[in-house]
Amino acid sequence: MDKRELELVVISDIHLGTYGCHAKELLTYLRSIDVKTLILNGDILDVWNLKKSYFPKTHMQVIRQLLKMAEKNCMIFYITGNHDEVLRKYSNTRLGNIMLVDKLILDLGGMTTWFFHGDIFDNTTKGWAKIIAKLGGKGYDLLIVMNRTINHILKYFGNEKVSFSKKIKSGVKQAIKWINNFETTAAELAIEQGFHTVVCGHIHQPQNSTFTNREGSVKYLNSGDWVEHCTALEYNASEWRLVYYDDLNLNPNSQVGLSVESEIFEFNELLILNQITKF
């Protein structure tokens, strides 16, 4: 399979270790690109909901693919989010071509670009609200699994897919207000700090837009997620593009399976994950 060459790609909110994660689709996408810089913008590992009893091979294959990309001179910046906040104690640690950071600023074609996950704006990730959010995350994961099962049935009978979470968000005014407030806050802060572009994750709402107020304007980007939307941000030739996995027409069946050596690495990586769950 011919790989698309890209300068930079941003993905976020993969939530490896949860039932809702579309690891197979993500693996197919990652194997379809040849990228110089990959930014993982938070919530890659869902440590909040990580279970030792559930971490499928496809989830481990995603980790293996990321390591393989780093070995082939792809620079990977792992920006921590709220679901993998346990890694923040290791911020600014570099292992080969993998750099762990809390935020990132890059000059892309003369445009100063600010990358961060976005949970700093969210009070539900702090204190007692954080405990409630963790419980809500488990319910959300169950909702996604139920939704996926029902969509399989709908597809079998020739009907269109539905998204329960999208319907809930669109039907609850408070949810719409929360998303709008998040986007406005991020954009206004970026303008205040003099950035040309701001790139977030966290709210699982893919976006490519321009925000303008009295102080100026900024390009606001959100990489979405790999639970509901399966989206990524691609930067090439000074242009940003928001891509949806379903629109790329990739064939997951053309991928090569794990080798014996990969299985050995998989076992070692599982030991590491077991240590993470103890933090």
PyMOL commands that set and color helices and strands:
alter all, ss='L'
color gray80, all
select helices_A, chain A and resi 23-31+57-71+85-90+119-121+123-125+127-156+164-171+173-193+245-248+252-254+260-276
alter helices_A, ss='H'
color red, helices_A
select strands_A, chain A and resi 4-11+33-41+75-79+93-95+98-101+103-108+111-116+197-200+207-213+216-222+231-236+239-244
alter strands_A, ss='S'
color yellow, strands_A
deselect
rebuild
show_as cartoon
